[in-house]
Amino acid sequence: MDKYGIIYKTKTDITKGNAMNATLETRDFINTAKIAQFRQQGFLITESAFNADELSALADDMDRLHRENLAAAQASGDERAVERVKIQRSYEQVHEKSAVARDFVRKPVFMEACRKLVGPDADLYYCQSVTKPAYRGRYFEWHQDSGYLVTDPLEYITCWVALTEATVENGCVWIIPGSHHWGLLEHVREDETMGKYPGMRAIFNDESGAMPVELAAGQVVIFSSLLLHKSGPNLSPTLRRGLVPQYHLPGIKNARTGQPAGDLFPVLRGGQPVVS
Ligand SMILES: O=C(O)CCC(=O)C(=O)O
């Protein structure tokens, strides 16, 4: 048993539960056409994979993290820190801070994605809650996720789950289909501004194929860590909420140092979900 106390869940366990969950838990979200699209264009989009209770339970717990963070900033008396917390509502490795998130990242749609796109064994690599506040959620530069930390093996999958609907107006993700074939691009670090999050920007010069990925709540866009993507500002009067779990092969390393990379949080072994 590892630090998370791994137990292997059998197929019979997966199909238990109430009728609503049984439907979502037994349905296939990724057919062969979607797998072909993922290989050719670097992404696929699922139908809604979660019911309203699952989405609101996660949103509520991400709000709890935000309230705790805001209270800590307010207690510090640092007004700039308070302001930053209000506009930068992104939290990292949330499965370590939230039992709801820890359960969520092993939901069937992700296990199916791992099984079909990663392999019978997969680990969670990283998991962010990404909330863009109304009117103040900022632009996020074009990048490849592999541009943040180069791993060995290089490519893994990013799942961007819409906890609320994601639209052009509220700052949905944009992608360049097929750009995962361009290989790993050079990235430069960009400073934050009032209109832009801090982060890496990929160097490239053809964004003519860019398309927005508008999603209904519960839908997931799954893409290669080499696919170029960005997101727009939130110009709407409501929050835009997403969760971004990423999955890779067990044993992935930081390509520069050779040290283990990612969180080493096992989710799938021998094709079966891991529960703790
Ligand atoms: O949620 C967003 O707005 C973009 C997040 C993103 O691209 C990332 O975390 O790599």
The ligand as a Gaussian input file, in Angstrom:
#p B3LYP/6-31G(d) Opt

LIG

0 1
 O       -8.318000      27.218000     -17.800000
 C       -7.737000      28.004000     -18.518000
 O       -8.187000      29.105000     -18.722000
 C       -6.465000      27.601000     -19.203000
 C       -5.685000      26.665000     -18.379000
 C       -4.501000      26.143000     -19.116000
 O       -4.358000      26.280000     -20.283000
 C       -3.487000      25.411000     -18.387000
 O       -3.556000      25.333000     -17.162000
 O       -2.552000      24.896000     -19.042000

